[in-house]
Each structure stands twice: as structure tokens, then as C-alpha cells.
Amino acid sequence: MLYNISFLNKIKDFLIENCQTVSVAESVTSGYLQAAFSSAVDATRFFQGGITAYNNGQKTRHLMVEPIHAEECNCISEKVSAEMAIGSNRLFSSDYAIGITGYANKPPGSGISTLFAFLAIAKGHDVIFAKKLVSLKTSMVEVQLDYTNQALELLSSHLQPGTQSPDTKSA
């Protein structure tokens, strides 16, 4: 199974029970989060949609990512993931959104030795959770799926009443 069905079902159940929705703005996961959510039973009841914005220009244009910062960090930072999540909520009129950007392979000459991504979860216009993810997988697709399942797990644990990760941030 590509996606962790247990986490998907927890997210689905929570959102449907609370009449809320989710959307995604992804880069490094290249649509895998959208595919995961759309594969859930009753997806139309809780999943608003998503956007894969793979370059700086598209992130700036569609998600209102601040262009100067984006250029300085190759569009890979906690701030960019937060702006992506907030932009996704705006774009899709969702209650919650995931923004994720990072590296699924080691760019030549970059000096990057460990693959990482930044994930943010927004509720409305506020970032309620942000975390740097790391993947030890070796192929690009495995890394993307690893990030996808980490994102599902984090959203699932965040949405469960009374449980918050120690990494939770208030914006």
C-alpha cells in the first residue's frame, strides 16, 4: 500500500465528523498527497483539492509565497511551507491545509547530504504546526512517499482531540 490508510481514515473521520475540510499545496511530494486524499472513501466530503507548485514562480503566483525569500532559499524553508499552507486554504476555501516543500534527491553541487523537507499545517490563516522532515530513503519516489506518509501521520495526530506533538508551534 502506497499510503497509510489508518492515518487517512483518522483524518477523514475527524474532518467529516467536524464538518471541516483539507487542501494541500505541495512541491516535493509532486501530487502524492493529493492522490492519497483523493483515494480515501468519501474524499469529496472532506478534501477540497490541491496544487502542485514545483517552481518558485508558481508558488509565488498561486500561493502568495514571498518572492525575495523564496529566491534566497530555493523556495525551501519553514516560512515557504507556511505560506504554501495558508495560500492553499485561501485558494481552496478549506479549513486545514498542508504545505510541503523540500528535496527528494540531492542536487549536484548543493552540499546536501541528508534529504529534508519543511511541512506546515495551517488552520485558516494561522500556522498551527511546522516541522522539518527527514527521509533516509534512497530513490526519489520512495522519498516522496515517505514525506507523504509522514505528512499524513502528522496531520492525523494533530487533528485528534487532546493530542499534540511536542513539535507543535503556535503562530
Stockholm file with secondary structure:
# STOCKHOLM 1.0

chainA/1-171         MLYNISFLNKIKDFLIENCQTVSVAESVTSGYLQAAFSSAVDATRFFQGGITAYNNGQKTRHLMVEPIHAEECNCISEKVSAEMAIGSNRLFSSDYAIGITGYANKPPGSGISTLFAFLAIAKGHDVIFAKKLVSLKTSMVEVQLDYTNQALELLSSHLQPGTQSPDTKSA
#=GR chainA/1-171 SS CCSCHHHHHHHHHHHHHTTCCEEEEESTTTTHHHHHHHTSTTGGGTEEEEEECCSHHHHHHHHCCCHHHHHHTTTCSHHHHHHHHHHHHHHHTCSEEEEEEECSSCCTTSCCCSEEEEEEEEETTEEEEEEEEEECCCSHHHHHHHHHHHHHHHHHHHHSTTCCCTTCCCC
#=GC SS_cons         CCSCHHHHHHHHHHHHHTTCCEEEEESTTTTHHHHHHHTSTTGGGTEEEEEECCSHHHHHHHHCCCHHHHHHTTTCSHHHHHHHHHHHHHHHTCSEEEEEEECSSCCTTSCCCSEEEEEEEEETTEEEEEEEEEECCCSHHHHHHHHHHHHHHHHHHHHSTTCCCTTCCCC
//
